[in-house]
């Protein structure tokens, strides 16, 4: 399947910008799951300072805002040919060792609720079946509902709230898998949705490393392993490390952001 994607993020500032620098993780990489046909990032109100591959293998563009601007727009667009391999990326490794993905972060520190959810992994005949059971358990404990959590909500807090979105589901799943000693990581990317081209935000899911298969993906929010409808963009130990865009700004005044995303065949 070939997917066409256009993803724009526009920042507006109340006062002229003194300094702003964004880490942009919006370039997909070819793998067994996908083949990048063409891809481009355009910038209005700023410029690309540098580009590099981080320790997770993500391509990162450093984008600065022009001094004095009050709007900065970053648009990523292109075509990606995807493949359905049941979410199995396989034995693909970068500079970050497997033990690094067992370490919790502030957002994925497991508390008693997550540790309880993680028990379901050991109640199945195989680790793979146990992880599918965990996916169902997380969605049952935290049904999908927008507006109940935010970017700084930890996985344990989301379980306590009892409502969440894909970011929360992926974080909870990652935290629970790590609580059972399994390397796990957060994935940001795109999802082709049935009958819907325009979307409010990018998607998120999780990957867990199993000795027999390598890295395997799990989309808790939709109860499936990623297939040809998914485009993988970036990975990290949590949502912050795999965020499509993150950065800093100097200067007074408020900041607002508008995201425009289209995913279609």
Secondary structure, 3 states (H helix, E strand, C coil): CEEEEEEEEEEEECCCCCEEEEEEEEECCCCCCEEEEEEEEEEECEEEEEEEECCCCCEEEEEEECCCCCEEEEEEEEEEEECCCCCEEECCCCCCCHHHHHCCCCCCCCCHHHHHHHHHHHHCCCHHHHHHHHHHHHHHHCEECCCCCCCCCCHHHHHHHCEECHHHHHHHHHHHHHHCCCCEEEEEEEECECCECEECCCEEEEEEEECCCEEEEEEHHHCECCCCCEEEEEEECCCCCCCCEEEEEECCCCEEEEEEEEEEC
